[in-house]
Amino acid sequence: MAADWWKASAEGIPSIKTEVPGPKSQAMHEKTSRHYRGLSGQVKLFPVCFEEGSGITLTDVDGNRFLDFSSGIYVTSLGHCHPKVSEAVAHWAKKLMNAHDFTTPVKEKLIEKMVDVLPADLNAIQLYSDGASAVEAAIRAARAINGKHEFISCFRDFHGKSMAAVSCAQMVRGDVYSYGPTRAPGFYMVPRPNPYRPTFTKADGTIDSDAYIRFYDEFIQEGTVGNVSAFVLEPVQGWGGSIFPPDDFFPKLRDYCNNKGILLLDDEVLAGMGRTGEWLAMDHWNVVPDIVTLGKSFGNGFPVTAMVVKEEYAEALDKISASSSYGGNPMACAAALASIEVIEEEQILQNVRTVGQYFSKRMQKMKEDHPIIGDVKGTGFLLGIELVKDKQTKEPFTEAGKLVYQKAFRKGLAWIPAGHILRMSPPLIMDEHYAEMGLSIIEESIAEVEKEHGY
Ligand SMILES: Cc1ncc(COP(=O)(O)O)c(C=O)c1O
């Protein structure tokens, strides 16, 4: 079980003392947002201002205390300000903040640790400071490995906001659209299996992974110039709504890539480092990708990310310099090293598996009990509840998504909206008691929305 350093600060949550967002939050938000523009839907729908975080608890400037079901944004997975991580960063903040890409004692230890916990073949590493830069580096690495220049990614995956990362994603939504009218040349998108809304099914209605692979093959023949370097995929769709593919999809895609000389680029920025109960989400299917990106939980709040390739491709990394202003700085290495050590020391993977089962069971029951819950999804602590107007037609119920998000926030749950799919990424240290508390708040909010809409 996870250590209980966070329990004292969680005593008595949620504790809501003012209307929320409270008066101080409202004033602060109004002043800041006059100049700080382009805020996410999450903030616009609930402009609360946070002042402090400890473990699974967030406190706002009005003194209201919230249960955290978002981990920042899939980031502070070991809890806000984990003492070991904070102390490790503080140590290097006083000793050596930056040494370009020179080796430092803490980088030596981190690299050793990463090689230890990642699948055996994945051991050629570069460090960056945000997820998009790691994805960008992964795309450069793929080109350096096989000299090809086309990339295939999937509908509703997300990989960040740099040009290549944006080119791997849907471009008709908000901020991503502003990057231009088209994706970069050589980037294509295809559907991937969504068990609740499949594109290709077998006669019995179940998802047909082979049909997806056949489609990819035809697409590559007809729609590309035959120079496909890599498939770029999230193992589990995060922004898309915590959507896990069927178990046979990645093994089949791995075989296909092997047969065609195409690399498998696995973007684990969101799903990796324990969130699903394994170090990598891809470990669920015993698939070893050729290239992996890590971020978010990797530094538990400190901006540090990684791009890792298989040993057989290590030399290609020498062609793409790892040098960056902040990548691999001592504070970053310390945060990542401490985070990995905490996952081991506090048996975080085990906690995620155990409490994750509780989440799944409880969410299944919610689905049975509520007419607007069309589907519940997730493994470990990467979770989603899909709201629909009608279980038969599966019409998305976006308005309900917004209302449930706001109602639950008002009751003291800090979390993430995503249209009609309610996404949850609680800190991985959470126990069943607080898992139940969060789900109860959500269920109560769903019931209220159902009532207001005449269900
Ligand atoms: C799967 C995935 N890849 C990459 C990114 C980009 O990471 P960052 O926001 O750190 O650039 C994200 C961010 O949400 C992500 O979810």
The ligand as an ORCA input file, in Angstrom:
! r2SCAN-3c Opt
* xyz 0 1
  C      -0.272     12.076    -25.035
  C       0.302     13.445    -24.945
  N       1.428     13.716    -25.614
  C       2.004     14.934    -25.548
  C       1.442     15.955    -24.827
  C       2.084     17.302    -24.785
  O       2.654     17.517    -23.554
  P       3.013     19.014    -23.076
  O       1.730     19.706    -22.771
  O       3.872     18.795    -21.860
  O       3.774     19.645    -24.204
  C       0.267     15.720    -24.110
  C      -0.354     16.790    -23.310
  O      -1.462     16.707    -22.858
  C      -0.324     14.434    -24.178
  O      -1.457     14.164    -23.523
*
